[in-house]
Every structure is written in structure tokens, then in C-alpha cells.
Amino acid sequence: MSPLLVNALFLCVLGRTHAVYKKWVPSTNFENGTNWDKGTVPCSSDRIQFLAQKEVSVYVETIHGIHEMYLPMDGEFILPQGAGFAASNGQNDDCGPGSEVTFKDTELLRWFDPAQWQAASSWDNLEKGPFLFSVHEESVPCPQDDVVFWAESSFRVDTSADQLSVPVKSVSVLGKRFSSSDDFAQYLSSHSGRLQFHGASKVHVGEPGCSDKMGCVCDNSANHYRICSAVKCAPTDCKKPLRAAGHCCDVCGAIVHLRCKVGFDLSTYQQRLHHLFLIQPSYQSVQLAMSRLSKIWPLRLIFREVVAEIQVLILDGETGAESGKVAESLARDILRDVGSQGTHLGIEGADFQASSGSSSTEGTSSNAGAVAGGVVAALLLVACLLLLAVLIHLGIIKTPSLLSLSSCKKGSEIGELGGPLDHGFDNPMFDKPTLMPAEPELYVRETGGSIVMTNAGIHFVNPIYDETDFET
């Protein structure tokens, strides 16, 4: 296998690198035959029809003879040097008698349609490929991606989302790159910007790129429904179809989950997979997408370890009884490599599931130690809770009295008359045992022109006055 072919294969199968460029594929160019209802570019004897009520921006690459053309109410032609239209009498032997040709409606092209985008790891690969394979959520631009609309093209895209804005790192339009939110907002408010971008949400540029060696979470889950509504899933014929995180369809293949710690380098690991496995002839049909997931591992946080989960989706393109077998074989190779070299790569453990129904788990020695430590910590916590419960039951440890909780209530909620008597605590200076009758009662006494109502169960004695005054 030639080095060029090996390199191309490597770029095809790896779904995520630190720098990712997403290119918008459709164009509204005049010379694009798919924009016309007849499937071909209009000839000089044709009658050209643009839908009157539709807004459109059309890039014209060269000079065209025009016999008759009906323009929309709001639109534009982008004419570079050497492009334009020339009047024609409609007599052209190469065109025939001519017919009516209509420019298609472009309102239905949506930003969150994975089929409308191509991804590459470099600017050069955007033009000729190879292109990256990703799960559906990462097939549309992520916040850390650079978005590219070709310099010599026009377009119209609906950017409606479930949020008010669609964040990206940068946007390139007509050869100009916008990385400042103010500059791009000004372009969106221009006539060309309004014709090219429409919808309920606005594209916002200026997001930081991915600088984490472990990769970055795409974070398009909020628009998962919009993305998947544009995807048509193919039928599966395997025993146990799989659904990867961020993917819209069940697939036949394998999914590997890598549990990684600080020090793991996604790009380095991608290169390792390439050199160890993907150059092998048996894996040439494989498509492989690597994604960092947002899953949190609470047990690892106890030990102050930051853990990331990397998902590896493997498809092999096989059909029928062979569907998913090559993908499963590669998944098993990856797990064996993790078992022997995972400690040096920053991988604590891995597991995989295959559409055949098979599954497996592999861990490194350090991962086994961490798991054992976590189990011991959990057992110690349970033992402490059981010991605390026994001590409370035996009365060695007393729980707070309910009276302390009820003391915050209103006086009327302390208890009804005739209820259980609460003597509280004795005060040797003021309290007299004889002043607290065995049976609570309510009596009224008139003193100094005022009436005092006293609950015999709860009262205070003022030593300034003789206690015999209470008995008269």
C-alpha cells in the first residue's frame, strides 16, 4: 500500500481532531444543475423562471445567453469579473426549441441537516478530501469548529435552532473569514447576509477552539431532535443493533468506551490506532468516529481524578450475515491493546459492545487498584453508618429532642389545655416546686386593674412579690 493511500485512509476514518473544518455542500450557483427543475443549466433559448416570492442569492461564474428571464421580488446576482448575462434571440441549434426552466426553492436547506456538511481536518482537505466520519450530532458544526462556505459560491441556509444563537469558532463567506462577533453581526444585517442566512436563530462567531488534548465535547445535544429529524435511517439486519451517543440511527458494528484520565492525548491515540490497526488490509472498509462524551464519574472525583469518556463508533460497511464482524474484530484488538498499554496511554479501562450481542471489559492494573480503593471506601462508609445506627439504638448517642424543633412554633401550638405537662427545667433562684401543681389548670386573677390568664403548667414567679399574694 502506498504512503499516500495510507494517509488518505487514516484521515477518512478518524472522526475528531483538534482542528475541524465543516464545509457547507449545497450552493445556489447558477451553474449548479441541481438547482434547476430540469436538472441542467438553462440554455440560451430557454425561458428562465425564478419564483417571485422567494428570496435567493445566486452566484454566476461565467457569461450566459438569456432569451427570457423572470426575476424574484427580492434577490441578488453575484457577478465576479468576466461573468454576466447577454441577450439572445432564442435561436440556438445546440439548445433546441427551448423550454421553461425553473430555479428550485432553497428554503428547505437547514443548518442542522448532517447531509449538507462535509468535515475535514485541514483546509486543504476540504476541497478534494478525504473527509471525516462522525456521529450525526458532530456532522454539523460544533461550537469549536470553523465553518466554511466556498468563496466562489452562493447559498441560502435556515439557521433555526432550539436556542437564540448558533455558536461556532468562525465563518468564511465569499473568501472572507469572520472570527469577530461584531463583524459577522454587521455582515448578517447586510442585504447579502439576509439572503444567505435566515431563520429564527443567529449564527454567532468567536467561540474558542478546542485546546484540550483529551478532545472537546461537541455539545449539539440540545438540537438532537432537529438533527435527527433530517436523517433517514437505513434498515439493519444484525442481531442486536447499537445506538451510539450522538447518533440518530441504530447501526451494525461495535462501540468502544475508553475511560481516560489526565494525560490522555486524543490525537496521539488516533495515530496509534492508525499505525497498529487501520493500515491492515482487513480493516480498510472500516469507518471510525471518536467522540468525547460529557459523562461524569463521581467516584473518580472523590480521588481527585478528572476522568473523560471517549466513545469509538466502528462501522465496517458489511451487509447480511457478515454485518458488524469486522468492526467487532477491531474492537477486540483495541481492548487487548488497552489491557497491555493503557497505563502508558492514560487509559484506565475500556469496554465494548457489538451488534452480534457480544461484549467485553478490559482494565489496566492502575484502574483495578482505583476500583478496589473505591470499593473499600464504599464499604467503610456503609460500616460507619451501621455503627452510628446501633449507637443511637442503644442510647449511647442521643438524637436532638423534638421539643427543640417545636420550640420555634407559635405558643398556641405548644399544646392544648389538659395536655401532658412539661415542667421544663428548674431555676434554683426563682422557681418553687410548690408553685407547680400536679394537675394543670387555668385560673384568672385580677391585679391592679388588669386580668392575668395563666396556664398552671407553664408559669414564672417574680420574687419581688410575696408568693402568698397568689394564694389570696
JOPE-V996208 format. One record per residue. N is the residue number from 0. RES is the residue in one letter. PHI is phi in degrees with one decimal (none if undefined). OMEGA is omega in whole degrees, 0 to 359 (* if undefined). Layout:
# JOPE-V996208
N/RES/PHI/OMEGA, N/RES/PHI/OMEGA
This chain:
# JOPE-V996208
0/M/none/183, 1/S/-73.8/178, 2/P/-59.1/180, 3/L/-63.8/180, 4/L/-67.9/178, 5/V/-61.9/179, 6/N/-63.6/179, 7/A/-64.7/178, 8/L/-62.5/180, 9/F/-59.0/181, 10/L/-71.4/180, 11/C/-69.1/190, 12/V/-90.8/182, 13/L/-87.6/189, 14/G/-89.6/182, 15/R/-142.6/169, 16/T/-131.2/183, 17/H/-66.3/178, 18/A/-111.3/180, 19/V/-127.7/178, 20/Y/-110.2/178, 21/K/-113.7/183, 22/K/-106.3/174, 23/W/-77.2/188, 24/V/-82.6/184, 25/P/-66.5/174, 26/S/-137.6/175, 27/T/-103.1/180, 28/N/-62.8/179, 29/F/-61.5/184, 30/E/-83.3/179, 31/N/-84.7/185, 32/G/-60.8/181, 33/T/-69.6/178, 34/N/-81.4/185, 35/W/-110.4/185, 36/D/-64.7/178, 37/K/-87.3/179, 38/G/81.8/180, 39/T/-135.1/179, 40/V/-71.7/182, 41/P/-58.6/177, 42/C/-96.4/185, 43/S/-67.7/178, 44/S/-98.4/181, 45/D/-83.7/172, 46/R/-98.2/186, 47/I/-93.0/183, 48/Q/-125.2/168, 49/F/-103.4/181, 50/L/-59.5/190, 51/A/-61.9/187, 52/Q/-94.7/182, 53/K/-103.6/177, 54/E/-86.1/184, 55/V/-156.3/173, 56/S/-117.6/187, 57/V/-125.8/176, 58/Y/-90.9/181, 59/V/-112.7/187, 60/E/-89.4/186, 61/T/-145.7/180, 62/I/-91.5/180, 63/H/-127.8/173, 64/G/-79.2/184, 65/I/-124.3/175, 66/H/-88.9/182, 67/E/-158.0/181, 68/M/-146.9/179, 69/Y/-109.9/188, 70/L/-96.4/177, 71/P/-75.7/179, 72/M/-68.7/180, 73/D/-139.3/181, 74/G/-174.8/180, 75/E/-153.2/168, 76/F/-107.3/175, 77/I/-100.2/188, 78/L/-115.3/173, 79/P/-73.4/180, 80/Q/-61.6/179, 81/G/88.5/179, 82/A/-113.0/178, 83/G/162.1/181, 84/F/-128.7/177, 85/A/-128.0/181, 86/A/-66.7/180, 87/S/-132.6/179, 88/N/-83.6/178, 89/G/82.8/180, 90/Q/-100.0/180, 91/N/-147.9/183, 92/D/-62.4/181, 93/D/-74.4/184, 94/C/-96.4/184, 95/G/83.2/185, 96/P/-70.4/181, 97/G/89.4/179, 98/S/-153.8/179, 99/E/-84.5/180, 100/V/-121.9/185, 101/T/-111.4/175, 102/F/-76.6/186, 103/K/-67.9/176, 104/D/-74.5/181, 105/T/-105.9/183, 106/E/-68.3/188, 107/L/-87.8/180, 108/L/-81.0/189, 109/R/-115.2/180, 110/W/-57.7/185, 111/F/-90.7/174, 112/D/-106.3/183, 113/P/-57.3/183, 114/A/-68.7/184, 115/Q/-91.0/185, 116/W/-124.2/169, 117/Q/-128.0/183, 118/A/-118.0/178, 119/A/-145.4/182, 120/S/-85.7/179, 121/S/-148.2/179, 122/W/-64.2/182, 123/D/-64.1/182, 124/N/-73.3/180, 125/L/-65.6/186, 126/E/-79.5/187, 127/K/-117.5/185, 128/G/87.9/4, 129/P/-74.2/182, 130/F/-108.7/184, 131/L/-88.4/174, 132/F/-101.6/183, 133/S/-141.2/170, 134/V/-67.1/189, 135/H/-60.3/181, 136/E/-63.4/181, 137/E/-96.4/176, 138/S/-78.6/173, 139/V/-95.7/186, 140/P/-58.7/172, 141/C/-92.0/181, 142/P/-57.9/182, 143/Q/-94.0/184, 144/D/-96.1/171, 145/D/-95.9/182, 146/V/-101.5/185, 147/V/-127.7/165, 148/F/-110.7/189, 149/W/-56.9/184, 150/A/-59.7/183, 151/E/-98.9/180, 152/S/-155.8/173, 153/S/-119.1/184, 154/F/-162.5/172, 155/R/-150.0/186, 156/V/-135.0/176, 157/D/-87.9/184, 158/T/-99.1/180, 159/S/-58.7/181, 160/A/-140.1/177, 161/D/-84.8/172, 162/Q/-122.1/181, 163/L/-73.4/183, 164/S/-133.3/177, 165/V/-117.6/186, 166/P/-81.3/173, 167/V/-144.5/179, 168/K/-74.1/181, 169/S/-155.0/176, 170/V/-135.5/176, 171/S/-111.5/182, 172/V/-132.6/177, 173/L/51.7/176, 174/G/84.4/180, 175/K/-112.3/181, 176/R/-97.0/179, 177/F/-109.2/175, 178/S/-121.7/177, 179/S/-104.3/182, 180/S/-63.8/180, 181/D/-67.5/181, 182/D/-64.1/182, 183/F/-72.5/176, 184/A/-61.4/177, 185/Q/-66.7/178, 186/Y/-66.6/180, 187/L/-62.2/180, 188/S/-81.8/178, 189/S/-76.4/181, 190/H/-63.5/178, 191/S/-64.4/180, 192/G/-61.5/179, 193/R/-69.5/177, 194/L/-77.2/184, 195/Q/-88.6/180, 196/F/-116.6/178, 197/H/-143.8/181, 198/G/128.5/186, 199/A/-77.3/182, 200/S/-118.3/180, 201/K/-109.0/175, 202/V/-74.8/181, 203/H/-118.7/180, 204/V/-101.9/178, 205/G/110.4/178, 206/E/-70.4/180, 207/P/-70.4/175, 208/G/-75.9/180, 209/C/-84.9/179, 210/S/-111.5/181, 211/D/-84.1/180, 212/K/-63.8/180, 213/M/-82.7/183, 214/G/90.8/182, 215/C/-126.7/176, 216/V/-72.9/183, 217/C/-68.8/175, 218/D/62.1/171, 219/N/-106.0/185, 220/S/-64.1/180, 221/A/-63.7/179, 222/N/-109.2/182, 223/H/-58.4/181, 224/Y/-64.7/179, 225/R/-62.3/181, 226/I/-64.8/185, 227/C/-72.7/178, 228/S/-66.7/179, 229/A/-94.6/185, 230/V/-102.2/174, 231/K/-105.5/185, 232/C/-84.8/177, 233/A/-84.1/178, 234/P/-66.6/179, 235/T/-111.1/181, 236/D/-129.3/179, 237/C/-102.2/186, 238/K/-66.8/184, 239/K/-137.7/180, 240/P/-57.4/183, 241/L/-111.4/175, 242/R/-125.7/180, 243/A/-78.8/176, 244/A/-61.4/181, 245/G/86.2/180, 246/H/-102.7/184, 247/C/-94.8/189, 248/C/-122.0/168, 249/D/-72.0/184, 250/V/-134.6/172, 251/C/-103.2/183, 252/G/165.9/180, 253/A/-148.8/176, 254/I/-127.6/177, 255/V/-108.0/174, 256/H/-114.6/179, 257/L/-105.0/176, 258/R/-99.8/191, 259/C/-116.5/177, 260/K/-118.1/181, 261/V/-57.9/184, 262/G/114.6/177, 263/F/-71.4/180, 264/D/-119.6/185, 265/L/-63.6/181, 266/S/-63.8/178, 267/T/-63.0/181, 268/Y/-69.9/175, 269/Q/-59.8/179, 270/Q/-65.1/179, 271/R/-64.6/178, 272/L/-58.8/179, 273/H/-62.7/186, 274/H/-71.5/182, 275/L/-84.9/191, 276/F/-125.3/194, 277/L/-70.0/177, 278/I/-81.9/180, 279/Q/-70.2/181, 280/P/-56.8/183, 281/S/-69.8/182, 282/Y/-112.4/183, 283/Q/-69.7/181, 284/S/-89.0/187, 285/V/-76.4/166, 286/Q/-110.9/186, 287/L/-133.3/179, 288/A/-120.6/180, 289/M/-110.9/183, 290/S/-137.4/171, 291/R/-87.1/181, 292/L/-97.6/182, 293/S/-94.1/183, 294/K/-67.0/180, 295/I/-110.2/179, 296/W/-111.5/186, 297/P/-57.9/182, 298/L/-61.9/181, 299/R/-70.2/180, 300/L/-65.6/178, 301/I/-62.2/180, 302/F/-92.3/178, 303/R/58.6/175, 304/E/-112.3/176, 305/V/-87.5/185, 306/V/-115.8/176, 307/A/-117.4/176, 308/E/-113.1/178, 309/I/-107.3/177, 310/Q/-98.9/178, 311/V/-119.6/177, 312/L/-93.7/184, 313/I/-121.5/175, 314/L/-121.1/184, 315/D/-116.8/177, 316/G/75.7/179, 317/E/-78.6/180, 318/T/-129.0/177, 319/G/70.3/184, 320/A/-65.6/182, 321/E/-87.8/185, 322/S/-61.2/176, 323/G/87.3/184, 324/K/-69.3/178, 325/V/-66.0/178, 326/A/-62.5/178, 327/E/-65.0/178, 328/S/-61.8/178, 329/L/-66.0/179, 330/A/-60.6/179, 331/R/-66.0/176, 332/D/-62.5/180, 333/I/-63.8/180, 334/L/-66.4/177, 335/R/-63.1/179, 336/D/-66.4/177, 337/V/-63.6/181, 338/G/-62.3/183, 339/S/-96.5/186, 340/Q/-124.8/185, 341/G/-60.0/181, 342/T/-59.6/181, 343/H/-75.1/182, 344/L/-95.2/183, 345/G/81.9/180, 346/I/-110.6/182, 347/E/-84.3/181, 348/G/-175.4/182, 349/A/-155.8/172, 350/D/-147.9/178, 351/F/-144.2/173, 352/Q/-128.3/180, 353/A/-122.3/181, 354/S/-71.0/174, 355/S/-79.4/184, 356/G/101.9/180, 357/S/-77.4/175, 358/S/-154.9/181, 359/S/-160.9/179, 360/T/-131.5/179, 361/E/-136.6/178, 362/G/-133.8/176, 363/T/-89.9/180, 364/S/-63.2/178, 365/S/-66.5/178, 366/N/-66.2/179, 367/A/-63.7/178, 368/G/-64.9/180, 369/A/-65.6/179, 370/V/-65.3/178, 371/A/-61.6/177, 372/G/-61.7/178, 373/G/-65.2/179, 374/V/-65.2/179, 375/V/-61.3/179, 376/A/-61.8/179, 377/A/-64.9/179, 378/L/-64.6/177, 379/L/-62.0/179, 380/L/-64.3/178, 381/V/-64.0/179, 382/A/-62.0/179, 383/C/-63.3/179, 384/L/-65.2/178, 385/L/-65.7/178, 386/L/-62.0/178, 387/L/-62.1/179, 388/A/-64.6/179, 389/V/-65.0/180, 390/L/-61.8/177, 391/I/-66.8/180, 392/H/-63.6/180, 393/L/-80.3/179, 394/G/84.3/179, 395/I/-68.3/174, 396/I/-113.7/182, 397/K/-98.8/176, 398/T/-84.8/179, 399/P/-58.9/180, 400/S/-66.5/177, 401/L/-66.6/180, 402/L/-63.9/180, 403/S/-66.9/178, 404/L/-79.3/183, 405/S/-83.9/182, 406/S/-67.9/179, 407/C/-81.3/181, 408/K/-77.2/178, 409/K/-66.9/180, 410/G/-58.7/181, 411/S/-68.7/182, 412/E/-97.5/182, 413/I/-67.5/179, 414/G/168.6/179, 415/E/-85.0/178, 416/L/-60.6/182, 417/G/87.9/179, 418/G/-78.3/181, 419/P/-63.1/185, 420/L/-83.0/177, 421/D/-110.6/182, 422/H/-78.3/180, 423/G/64.9/179, 424/F/-130.1/182, 425/D/-84.2/173, 426/N/-113.1/186, 427/P/-64.1/182, 428/M/-82.7/190, 429/F/-115.2/189, 430/D/-81.8/175, 431/K/-121.8/182, 432/P/-59.8/183, 433/T/-71.3/181, 434/L/-80.4/180, 435/M/-108.8/182, 436/P/-62.0/180, 437/A/-65.9/181, 438/E/-107.4/179, 439/P/-69.1/177, 440/E/-149.2/179, 441/L/-114.6/178, 442/Y/-131.5/183, 443/V/-118.5/180, 444/R/-129.6/180, 445/E/-102.7/179, 446/T/-138.3/175, 447/G/57.6/178, 448/G/82.4/179, 449/S/-118.6/180, 450/I/-107.2/180, 451/V/-112.6/176, 452/M/-102.6/186, 453/T/-127.2/170, 454/N/-86.0/186, 455/A/-61.4/181, 456/G/-77.9/181, 457/I/-135.3/184, 458/H/-150.5/179, 459/F/-129.4/181, 460/V/-114.7/177, 461/N/-99.8/183, 462/P/-66.6/179, 463/I/-65.2/180, 464/Y/-98.5/179, 465/D/-72.0/184, 466/E/-67.1/178, 467/T/-69.1/178, 468/D/-63.6/181, 469/F/-75.3/185, 470/E/-91.7/180, 471/T/-77.6/*
